[in-house]
């Protein structure tokens, strides 16, 4: 076998190539107080703030921002945060962290070229929102779109877990209400027939609702048209329960016998209506419906949007609970969960030298960007609102 001779150039000493160290950035994060009466959470806990400040970052929080999550201003001050009553001062920070997306008035207070990290709640957005972000050349990331290393959506999953568990706890509370409830205990007591629970949807919400109901001793039936989801649910529960595709006759039979019905369906746009008003009419009097899907329209035809202040109404003799944003009811738990997800991403952004470098290095974080320096980069949003959009991969690389 012939050996290719070395060239003179190859034999000459070559320059040593060293890895260029990453330039670490110092973040200045502003956390304003949530102004929606439905929103009680805060993005960062005092421990998370302490961790960020320990790494050389700055955090400014509007006074009272953590009160609804049972975190005092003193706790944040002890963690190293700067507390101010000046809302405009908080919104002038280079990076804004919110649970709810900023309102148009709040966007007016944000400086040009700033970074906004929040939920997007696409169903409640209007064209004017994206125009306002574009006008100020803001870079915006949505919790719902940020992916984890395994390709999942950690914020969506965590809040869905809370909503699933909460749906059963809320139903258990409503069943004992003197005015409408039947005085039933959600569980299985010796010599007493177990509570019957029907769950529509075998996603994360449905799975955790099923786990909670089974843990209390209820008899659970889960309906979903995805065999894959039903199979995964069975495997995750480590036990066999009643599962079925959504067939009107079998669903009606289950609803007529159940004490609690949980709506946990999802759709690409609007949630499909699975339970008609006629089906609800055949349910037991004082049965309980908790429609977790109400934020996308609800999967019960009788569902109507309610609030945390007035969460229930009675229709056809059935008690309905149709409050969107159920995790906000458990504000401290939800804040802890959200903070645990967001903090590592913030530390990564600082470590990588800023948002520009971070989104180049991390595909999951880049997936969370829907506006980049005022340019819409999410195709789904562009199609939804008929707005021009660009592929972020073509912009940042």
MOURHU-V218959 format. One record per backbone hydrogen bond with DSSP energy under -1.0 kcal/mol. NH is the residue of the N-H (numbers start at 0). CO is the residue of the C=O. Records with the same first field share a line. If there is no record, write none. Layout:
NH = CO / CO
//
This chain:
10 = 6
24 = 349
28 = 57
29 = 94
30 = 59
38 = 35
48 = 44
49 = 45
50 = 46
51 = 47
52 = 48
53 = 49
54 = 50
55 = 52
56 = 51
57 = 26
59 = 28
60 = 81
61 = 30
62 = 83
64 = 61
68 = 65
69 = 66
70 = 65
75 = 71
76 = 72
77 = 73
78 = 74
79 = 76
80 = 75
81 = 58
83 = 60
89 = 85
90 = 86
92 = 89
94 = 27
95 = 114
96 = 29
97 = 116
106 = 102
107 = 103
112 = 135
113 = 110
114 = 93
115 = 138
116 = 95
117 = 140
118 = 98
123 = 120
124 = 121
128 = 125
130 = 126
131 = 127
132 = 128
133 = 129
134 = 130
135 = 131
136 = 133
137 = 132
138 = 113
139 = 370
140 = 115
141 = 367
142 = 117
144 = 141
146 = 363
147 = 151
150 = 147
156 = 152
157 = 153
158 = 154
159 = 155
160 = 156
161 = 157
162 = 158
163 = 159
164 = 160
165 = 161
166 = 162
168 = 164
169 = 165
170 = 166
171 = 167
172 = 168
173 = 169
174 = 170
175 = 172
176 = 173
180 = 176
182 = 174
183 = 174
186 = 184
191 = 188
194 = 186
196 = 218
197 = 259
198 = 220
199 = 261
200 = 222
206 = 202
207 = 203
208 = 204
209 = 205
210 = 206
211 = 207
212 = 208
213 = 209
214 = 210
215 = 211
216 = 213
217 = 212
218 = 194
220 = 196
221 = 241
222 = 198
223 = 243
229 = 225
230 = 226
231 = 227
232 = 228
233 = 229
234 = 230
235 = 231
236 = 232
243 = 221
246 = 244
250 = 246
251 = 247
252 = 248
253 = 249
254 = 250
255 = 251
257 = 253
258 = 195
259 = 195
260 = 287
261 = 197
262 = 289
263 = 199
270 = 295
273 = 298
274 = 298
279 = 275
280 = 276
282 = 279
285 = 316
286 = 283
287 = 258
288 = 318
289 = 260
290 = 320
291 = 262 / 289
293 = 290
295 = 292
296 = 293
297 = 292
300 = 274
302 = 299
305 = 321
306 = 309
312 = 319
314 = 317
317 = 314
318 = 286
319 = 312
320 = 288
321 = 310
327 = 324
328 = 325
329 = 326
333 = 329
334 = 330
335 = 331
336 = 332
337 = 333
338 = 334
339 = 335
340 = 336
341 = 337
342 = 338
345 = 341
346 = 342
347 = 343
348 = 344
349 = 345
350 = 346
351 = 347
353 = 348
357 = 353
358 = 354
360 = 356
361 = 357
365 = 361
366 = 362
367 = 364
368 = 365
369 = 139
370 = 139
371 = 374
373 = 137
374 = 371
376 = 369
381 = 377
382 = 378
383 = 379
384 = 380
386 = 381
389 = 375
393 = 390
395 = 391
//
